Amino acid sequence: MPRDGAPPMLVYYSLGNFVAAQQDHRIGGLAEFTIKKSDKGVHVSCAALEKIDSFMKCAQIN
């Protein structure tokens, strides 16, 4: 996310309760990133978001 007068910032926003409330089809994502610490500070790199898409169908038991 760009910011005025500052370096870009990585932002992930969770809608966990929204995803959990879906009935048959759930979509979401798995965030992955690398944090590197040095004498100059902390740097986030290799940021990615893997899509998670699952479909659930309940079997009817007689």
Residue, then its C-alpha position, 0 to 999 in steps of 0.5 A: m500500500p503506497r503512503d505519502g512520504a513513506p515507503p510502501m506498506l504490506v497490508y493483509y486484511s482478514l475476513g475470517n468470520f465472513v469466510a466461516a459463515q459461507q455455507d457450501h463454497r468457501i473462498g479465502g487466501l493463505a498469506e506468505f511473506t519473508i521478514k529480514k532483519s538487519d542493522k538497517g532495520v526490518h524489511v518485508s519481501c517475497a509477499a504472496l497470497e495463495k488462493i484457497d477455494s473449497f467446495m463442501k457437500c454434505a452426504q445424506i445418511n439414511 
